[in-house]
Amino acid sequence: MTRDRVFGMGQEQLVAPDWPPLTPPEIAALLGPDAVIEWRSPRPLSATARVRTADGTPVIVKRLPRTLRDATALAEEHAFMDHLRDRGIPIPAIVLTREIGEFAYEVQELGIGEDLYRGAFSWSPYLSTDQARTSGRMLARLHLAARDYDAPPRPPRPLLASFSIFSAPDPIAAIEARAAVRPALAAFLATRDWRTEVQRLHLPFHTRLHRLLPHLDPQWTHNDWHGTNLLWQSTGPGVESPSTVIDFGLCDRTVAIHDLAVAIERCAVDWISLRDGGPAHIQFEQVEALLNGYRSIRPLGPTEAAALPELLPLVHAEYELSEIDYFLGVIPGGNPENAEIAYRHYFLGHTAWWAAEGRALLSRLP
């Protein structure tokens, strides 16, 4: 990995980061002068590093602007993590959280297992169908553990994969309400005919989905489930299974089938290839394996099975609105190019693909 470069959204795979890398003085202020940075993550939305403390303990340090996540917002994530950990889900413990100046710092344990996807994009397929299957099993375990976690939904923030817009009776009114409290998003949408696009692309799926929603139980979910957010251990000859679940930055109160749709959307389609005009490389076998693994622990009810193909084309859209908000309202100076990519290729483009070529996969879902 090229030093201090991060994954990009445009044509270049590696770009200069929006946030400067963590520095030794910052680490010293958190963990003492003898702590050493060993590796910096190429993930673009925060500054993250693996650090070895003076006593040799490895930890993960993440720095976020307080306009993205302050201590209160991080506490929402940590409370959910604590609940799941108490119920047997392997999640690293938080060592400390601190606000210093314009940033919030989070230090957590390293976690058990190997980071097999350390240099991979978030939308990479699994390395094997066995990994997809065991990932599905772990996700089902997490959903069962989360059923009795009863915190309210998180308030609107940048970079959240919530389920408040396309669970609403009128998604267009819900987007207007979201923009009313997020000025950067409002200014961006004001120059685009987004209502026509939402009515054309998103509402046909929403109409069929909405009648099913009263029969789906709300619960807290991870909302960013893919191989890069798991650590892995060997559990048999040639078989690796998740040993640690990480990165709860997008967690919120949704429904379990929403989280399963996110998990499929993250691994099933090569969105980077599609963005650049290439093939979709649909991972039919991995989707089947992930679903089979999930259902072996938590069988899907008939309403969930009916909701899944209607939810998949919508599951990423709300996050992209929050990403536009992040690129224009959080990053100093803004990043209009990435905001446009988020709107054209992801908010509109993902749903458009599912409505056309993606039907081959939707038709094979249970």
Secondary structure, DSSP 8 states (H G I E B T S, - for coil): --TT-EE-SSS-SEE--SS----HHHHHHHH-TT-EEEEE---TTSEEEEEE-TTS-EEEEEEEETTT--HHHHHHHHHHHHHHHHTT-----EEEEEEETTEEEEEEE--SSB-TTTTS-TT---SSHHHHHHHHHHHHHHHHHHTT---------SS----SSTTSS-HHHHHHHHHHH-HHHHHHHTTS-HHHHIIIIIHHHHHHHHTTGGGS-EEEE-S--SGGGEEEEEEETTEEEEEEE---TT-EEEEHHHHHHHHHHHHHS-HHHHHTT------HHHHHHHHHHHHHHS---HHHHHHHHHHTTTTTHHHHHHHHHHHHHTSTT--HHHHHHIIIIIIIHHHHHHHTTTHHHHTT--
